[in-house]
Amino acid sequence: HTADGTPTRFFNLFMKYRSEVYPAKLVFISFLDNQHDQGQMYTEFLNANVPDVIQFKFNGQRPDLTKIDNLLGLLSTDSSQTFNDQLRKLQNEFEQSSIESVMMSLINKQTNNGPPNEV
């Protein structure tokens, strides 16, 4: 339910948050009976081609919880690598181009990479 009590699906609420507040990434940790299943909520995002949504699957009957530490490490590493990659790319752009052209490029990317309204 939203703040006013209106019922809503997680997909709709997350997409609203992503477009109005912050372009967040989403991680599903799913405990499934069949390892080949996707899970209902993850499938909804997958079918809508929403970027930055990933899923980690565990066996619903016998989850191997020793993998949780690896999962958390992987998530934290992914975030820092992404930031470092973006930083390196931006640094290269500043070294090769004028400040004005880099700033215009960043502004254009921000405008063009706004939240996906079509999903």
PyMOL commands that place a pseudoatom at each C-alpha (Angstrom):
pseudoatom trace, name=CA, resn=HIS, resi=1, chain=A, elem=C, hetatm=0, pos=[0.000, 0.000, 0.000]
pseudoatom trace, name=CA, resn=THR, resi=2, chain=A, elem=C, hetatm=0, pos=[1.088, 3.559, -0.670]
pseudoatom trace, name=CA, resn=ALA, resi=3, chain=A, elem=C, hetatm=0, pos=[1.057, 6.282, 2.002]
pseudoatom trace, name=CA, resn=ASP, resi=4, chain=A, elem=C, hetatm=0, pos=[-2.575, 7.096, 1.228]
pseudoatom trace, name=CA, resn=GLY, resi=5, chain=A, elem=C, hetatm=0, pos=[-3.584, 3.436, 1.592]
pseudoatom trace, name=CA, resn=THR, resi=6, chain=A, elem=C, hetatm=0, pos=[-3.895, 2.708, -2.121]
pseudoatom trace, name=CA, resn=PRO, resi=7, chain=A, elem=C, hetatm=0, pos=[-2.905, -0.884, -2.904]
pseudoatom trace, name=CA, resn=THR, resi=8, chain=A, elem=C, hetatm=0, pos=[-0.078, -1.190, -5.425]
pseudoatom trace, name=CA, resn=ARG, resi=9, chain=A, elem=C, hetatm=0, pos=[2.288, -3.825, -6.758]
pseudoatom trace, name=CA, resn=PHE, resi=10, chain=A, elem=C, hetatm=0, pos=[5.976, -3.701, -5.837]
pseudoatom trace, name=CA, resn=PHE, resi=11, chain=A, elem=C, hetatm=0, pos=[6.925, -3.276, -9.502]
pseudoatom trace, name=CA, resn=ASN, resi=12, chain=A, elem=C, hetatm=0, pos=[4.837, -0.109, -9.876]
pseudoatom trace, name=CA, resn=LEU, resi=13, chain=A, elem=C, hetatm=0, pos=[5.992, 1.345, -6.570]
pseudoatom trace, name=CA, resn=PHE, resi=14, chain=A, elem=C, hetatm=0, pos=[9.671, 0.643, -7.303]
pseudoatom trace, name=CA, resn=MET, resi=15, chain=A, elem=C, hetatm=0, pos=[9.432, 2.166, -10.786]
pseudoatom trace, name=CA, resn=LYS, resi=16, chain=A, elem=C, hetatm=0, pos=[7.775, 5.257, -9.297]
pseudoatom trace, name=CA, resn=TYR, resi=17, chain=A, elem=C, hetatm=0, pos=[10.546, 5.527, -6.684]
pseudoatom trace, name=CA, resn=ARG, resi=18, chain=A, elem=C, hetatm=0, pos=[13.175, 5.058, -9.367]
pseudoatom trace, name=CA, resn=SER, resi=19, chain=A, elem=C, hetatm=0, pos=[11.728, 7.802, -11.563]
pseudoatom trace, name=CA, resn=GLU, resi=20, chain=A, elem=C, hetatm=0, pos=[10.889, 10.326, -8.828]
pseudoatom trace, name=CA, resn=VAL, resi=21, chain=A, elem=C, hetatm=0, pos=[13.517, 9.788, -6.125]
pseudoatom trace, name=CA, resn=TYR, resi=22, chain=A, elem=C, hetatm=0, pos=[16.620, 7.830, -7.144]
pseudoatom trace, name=CA, resn=PRO, resi=23, chain=A, elem=C, hetatm=0, pos=[17.595, 5.506, -10.036]
pseudoatom trace, name=CA, resn=ALA, resi=24, chain=A, elem=C, hetatm=0, pos=[18.252, 2.603, -7.657]
pseudoatom trace, name=CA, resn=LYS, resi=25, chain=A, elem=C, hetatm=0, pos=[19.482, -0.854, -8.545]
pseudoatom trace, name=CA, resn=LEU, resi=26, chain=A, elem=C, hetatm=0, pos=[17.507, -3.849, -7.337]
pseudoatom trace, name=CA, resn=VAL, resi=27, chain=A, elem=C, hetatm=0, pos=[18.730, -7.221, -6.081]
pseudoatom trace, name=CA, resn=PHE, resi=28, chain=A, elem=C, hetatm=0, pos=[16.383, -10.146, -5.535]
pseudoatom trace, name=CA, resn=ILE, resi=29, chain=A, elem=C, hetatm=0, pos=[17.539, -12.932, -3.243]
pseudoatom trace, name=CA, resn=SER, resi=30, chain=A, elem=C, hetatm=0, pos=[15.148, -15.741, -4.095]
pseudoatom trace, name=CA, resn=PHE, resi=31, chain=A, elem=C, hetatm=0, pos=[14.528, -19.050, -2.346]
pseudoatom trace, name=CA, resn=LEU, resi=32, chain=A, elem=C, hetatm=0, pos=[12.966, -21.185, -5.079]
pseudoatom trace, name=CA, resn=ASP, resi=33, chain=A, elem=C, hetatm=0, pos=[11.800, -24.796, -5.264]
pseudoatom trace, name=CA, resn=ASN, resi=34, chain=A, elem=C, hetatm=0, pos=[13.180, -25.208, -8.787]
pseudoatom trace, name=CA, resn=GLN, resi=35, chain=A, elem=C, hetatm=0, pos=[16.611, -23.803, -9.677]
pseudoatom trace, name=CA, resn=HIS, resi=36, chain=A, elem=C, hetatm=0, pos=[15.390, -22.975, -13.186]
pseudoatom trace, name=CA, resn=ASP, resi=37, chain=A, elem=C, hetatm=0, pos=[12.506, -20.793, -11.964]
pseudoatom trace, name=CA, resn=GLN, resi=38, chain=A, elem=C, hetatm=0, pos=[12.907, -17.027, -12.111]
pseudoatom trace, name=CA, resn=GLY, resi=39, chain=A, elem=C, hetatm=0, pos=[10.502, -15.917, -9.410]
pseudoatom trace, name=CA, resn=GLN, resi=40, chain=A, elem=C, hetatm=0, pos=[7.392, -13.841, -10.074]
pseudoatom trace, name=CA, resn=MET, resi=41, chain=A, elem=C, hetatm=0, pos=[8.682, -10.400, -9.108]
pseudoatom trace, name=CA, resn=TYR, resi=42, chain=A, elem=C, hetatm=0, pos=[12.039, -10.788, -10.867]
pseudoatom trace, name=CA, resn=THR, resi=43, chain=A, elem=C, hetatm=0, pos=[10.257, -12.002, -14.014]
pseudoatom trace, name=CA, resn=GLU, resi=44, chain=A, elem=C, hetatm=0, pos=[8.092, -8.877, -14.042]
pseudoatom trace, name=CA, resn=PHE, resi=45, chain=A, elem=C, hetatm=0, pos=[11.197, -6.645, -14.118]
pseudoatom trace, name=CA, resn=LEU, resi=46, chain=A, elem=C, hetatm=0, pos=[12.907, -8.914, -16.655]
pseudoatom trace, name=CA, resn=ASN, resi=47, chain=A, elem=C, hetatm=0, pos=[9.913, -8.807, -19.019]
pseudoatom trace, name=CA, resn=ALA, resi=48, chain=A, elem=C, hetatm=0, pos=[9.856, -4.999, -18.794]
pseudoatom trace, name=CA, resn=ASN, resi=49, chain=A, elem=C, hetatm=0, pos=[13.596, -4.820, -19.657]
pseudoatom trace, name=CA, resn=VAL, resi=50, chain=A, elem=C, hetatm=0, pos=[14.335, -2.818, -16.506]
pseudoatom trace, name=CA, resn=PRO, resi=51, chain=A, elem=C, hetatm=0, pos=[18.122, -2.325, -16.195]
pseudoatom trace, name=CA, resn=ASP, resi=52, chain=A, elem=C, hetatm=0, pos=[20.148, -2.939, -13.030]
pseudoatom trace, name=CA, resn=VAL, resi=53, chain=A, elem=C, hetatm=0, pos=[17.919, -5.692, -11.637]
pseudoatom trace, name=CA, resn=ILE, resi=54, chain=A, elem=C, hetatm=0, pos=[19.667, -8.921, -10.693]
pseudoatom trace, name=CA, resn=GLN, resi=55, chain=A, elem=C, hetatm=0, pos=[18.676, -12.117, -8.942]
pseudoatom trace, name=CA, resn=PHE, resi=56, chain=A, elem=C, hetatm=0, pos=[20.551, -14.550, -6.724]
pseudoatom trace, name=CA, resn=LYS, resi=57, chain=A, elem=C, hetatm=0, pos=[18.835, -17.926, -6.382]
pseudoatom trace, name=CA, resn=PHE, resi=58, chain=A, elem=C, hetatm=0, pos=[18.934, -20.329, -3.479]
pseudoatom trace, name=CA, resn=ASN, resi=59, chain=A, elem=C, hetatm=0, pos=[17.289, -23.720, -3.151]
pseudoatom trace, name=CA, resn=GLY, resi=60, chain=A, elem=C, hetatm=0, pos=[14.023, -23.139, -1.291]
pseudoatom trace, name=CA, resn=GLN, resi=61, chain=A, elem=C, hetatm=0, pos=[14.192, -26.505, 0.493]
pseudoatom trace, name=CA, resn=ARG, resi=62, chain=A, elem=C, hetatm=0, pos=[17.897, -26.606, 1.328]
pseudoatom trace, name=CA, resn=PRO, resi=63, chain=A, elem=C, hetatm=0, pos=[19.484, -23.176, 0.889]
pseudoatom trace, name=CA, resn=ASP, resi=64, chain=A, elem=C, hetatm=0, pos=[23.282, -23.106, 1.072]
pseudoatom trace, name=CA, resn=LEU, resi=65, chain=A, elem=C, hetatm=0, pos=[23.601, -20.134, 3.400]
pseudoatom trace, name=CA, resn=THR, resi=66, chain=A, elem=C, hetatm=0, pos=[27.397, -20.360, 3.330]
pseudoatom trace, name=CA, resn=LYS, resi=67, chain=A, elem=C, hetatm=0, pos=[27.091, -18.530, -0.002]
pseudoatom trace, name=CA, resn=ILE, resi=68, chain=A, elem=C, hetatm=0, pos=[25.644, -15.417, 1.700]
pseudoatom trace, name=CA, resn=ASP, resi=69, chain=A, elem=C, hetatm=0, pos=[29.120, -14.064, 2.538]
pseudoatom trace, name=CA, resn=ASN, resi=70, chain=A, elem=C, hetatm=0, pos=[30.199, -14.518, -1.080]
pseudoatom trace, name=CA, resn=LEU, resi=71, chain=A, elem=C, hetatm=0, pos=[27.016, -12.838, -2.266]
pseudoatom trace, name=CA, resn=LEU, resi=72, chain=A, elem=C, hetatm=0, pos=[27.562, -9.799, -0.042]
pseudoatom trace, name=CA, resn=GLY, resi=73, chain=A, elem=C, hetatm=0, pos=[31.183, -9.580, -1.152]
pseudoatom trace, name=CA, resn=LEU, resi=74, chain=A, elem=C, hetatm=0, pos=[30.146, -9.771, -4.788]
pseudoatom trace, name=CA, resn=LEU, resi=75, chain=A, elem=C, hetatm=0, pos=[27.573, -7.006, -4.335]
pseudoatom trace, name=CA, resn=SER, resi=76, chain=A, elem=C, hetatm=0, pos=[30.004, -4.684, -2.574]
pseudoatom trace, name=CA, resn=THR, resi=77, chain=A, elem=C, hetatm=0, pos=[32.742, -5.341, -5.133]
pseudoatom trace, name=CA, resn=ASP, resi=78, chain=A, elem=C, hetatm=0, pos=[30.357, -4.686, -8.001]
pseudoatom trace, name=CA, resn=SER, resi=79, chain=A, elem=C, hetatm=0, pos=[29.455, -1.283, -6.609]
pseudoatom trace, name=CA, resn=SER, resi=80, chain=A, elem=C, hetatm=0, pos=[33.047, -0.144, -6.155]
pseudoatom trace, name=CA, resn=GLN, resi=81, chain=A, elem=C, hetatm=0, pos=[34.125, -1.492, -9.558]
pseudoatom trace, name=CA, resn=THR, resi=82, chain=A, elem=C, hetatm=0, pos=[31.299, 0.341, -11.223]
pseudoatom trace, name=CA, resn=PHE, resi=83, chain=A, elem=C, hetatm=0, pos=[32.236, 3.571, -9.474]
pseudoatom trace, name=CA, resn=ASN, resi=84, chain=A, elem=C, hetatm=0, pos=[35.943, 3.129, -10.262]
pseudoatom trace, name=CA, resn=ASP, resi=85, chain=A, elem=C, hetatm=0, pos=[35.152, 2.334, -13.902]
pseudoatom trace, name=CA, resn=GLN, resi=86, chain=A, elem=C, hetatm=0, pos=[32.993, 5.437, -14.190]
pseudoatom trace, name=CA, resn=LEU, resi=87, chain=A, elem=C, hetatm=0, pos=[35.647, 7.538, -12.499]
pseudoatom trace, name=CA, resn=ARG, resi=88, chain=A, elem=C, hetatm=0, pos=[38.382, 6.277, -14.846]
pseudoatom trace, name=CA, resn=LYS, resi=89, chain=A, elem=C, hetatm=0, pos=[36.200, 6.906, -17.880]
pseudoatom trace, name=CA, resn=LEU, resi=90, chain=A, elem=C, hetatm=0, pos=[35.401, 10.432, -16.723]
pseudoatom trace, name=CA, resn=GLN, resi=91, chain=A, elem=C, hetatm=0, pos=[39.066, 11.107, -15.992]
pseudoatom trace, name=CA, resn=ASN, resi=92, chain=A, elem=C, hetatm=0, pos=[39.983, 9.970, -19.521]
pseudoatom trace, name=CA, resn=GLU, resi=93, chain=A, elem=C, hetatm=0, pos=[37.316, 12.226, -21.002]
pseudoatom trace, name=CA, resn=PHE, resi=94, chain=A, elem=C, hetatm=0, pos=[38.692, 15.232, -19.101]
pseudoatom trace, name=CA, resn=GLU, resi=95, chain=A, elem=C, hetatm=0, pos=[42.225, 14.416, -20.288]
pseudoatom trace, name=CA, resn=GLN, resi=96, chain=A, elem=C, hetatm=0, pos=[41.149, 14.158, -23.939]
pseudoatom trace, name=CA, resn=SER, resi=97, chain=A, elem=C, hetatm=0, pos=[38.509, 16.891, -24.206]
pseudoatom trace, name=CA, resn=SER, resi=98, chain=A, elem=C, hetatm=0, pos=[37.719, 20.355, -22.956]
pseudoatom trace, name=CA, resn=ILE, resi=99, chain=A, elem=C, hetatm=0, pos=[35.867, 20.841, -19.695]
pseudoatom trace, name=CA, resn=GLU, resi=100, chain=A, elem=C, hetatm=0, pos=[32.961, 22.373, -21.591]
pseudoatom trace, name=CA, resn=SER, resi=101, chain=A, elem=C, hetatm=0, pos=[32.534, 19.380, -23.917]
pseudoatom trace, name=CA, resn=VAL, resi=102, chain=A, elem=C, hetatm=0, pos=[32.751, 16.894, -21.038]
pseudoatom trace, name=CA, resn=MET, resi=103, chain=A, elem=C, hetatm=0, pos=[30.179, 18.849, -19.029]
pseudoatom trace, name=CA, resn=MET, resi=104, chain=A, elem=C, hetatm=0, pos=[27.843, 19.044, -22.037]
pseudoatom trace, name=CA, resn=SER, resi=105, chain=A, elem=C, hetatm=0, pos=[28.259, 15.303, -22.534]
pseudoatom trace, name=CA, resn=LEU, resi=106, chain=A, elem=C, hetatm=0, pos=[27.375, 14.653, -18.885]
pseudoatom trace, name=CA, resn=ILE, resi=107, chain=A, elem=C, hetatm=0, pos=[24.319, 16.902, -19.104]
pseudoatom trace, name=CA, resn=ASN, resi=108, chain=A, elem=C, hetatm=0, pos=[23.170, 15.135, -22.274]
pseudoatom trace, name=CA, resn=LYS, resi=109, chain=A, elem=C, hetatm=0, pos=[23.670, 11.709, -20.676]
pseudoatom trace, name=CA, resn=GLN, resi=110, chain=A, elem=C, hetatm=0, pos=[21.648, 12.809, -17.661]
pseudoatom trace, name=CA, resn=THR, resi=111, chain=A, elem=C, hetatm=0, pos=[18.852, 14.016, -19.935]
pseudoatom trace, name=CA, resn=ASN, resi=112, chain=A, elem=C, hetatm=0, pos=[18.915, 10.946, -22.192]
pseudoatom trace, name=CA, resn=ASN, resi=113, chain=A, elem=C, hetatm=0, pos=[19.374, 8.396, -19.408]
pseudoatom trace, name=CA, resn=GLY, resi=114, chain=A, elem=C, hetatm=0, pos=[16.489, 9.553, -17.302]
pseudoatom trace, name=CA, resn=PRO, resi=115, chain=A, elem=C, hetatm=0, pos=[14.264, 6.976, -15.664]
pseudoatom trace, name=CA, resn=PRO, resi=116, chain=A, elem=C, hetatm=0, pos=[12.683, 4.599, -18.174]
pseudoatom trace, name=CA, resn=ASN, resi=117, chain=A, elem=C, hetatm=0, pos=[9.157, 5.972, -18.512]
pseudoatom trace, name=CA, resn=GLU, resi=118, chain=A, elem=C, hetatm=0, pos=[8.163, 3.470, -21.165]
pseudoatom trace, name=CA, resn=VAL, resi=119, chain=A, elem=C, hetatm=0, pos=[8.376, 0.465, -18.841]
for i in range(1, 119): cmd.bond("trace and resi %d" % i, "trace and resi %d" % (i + 1))
show_as sticks, trace
zoom trace
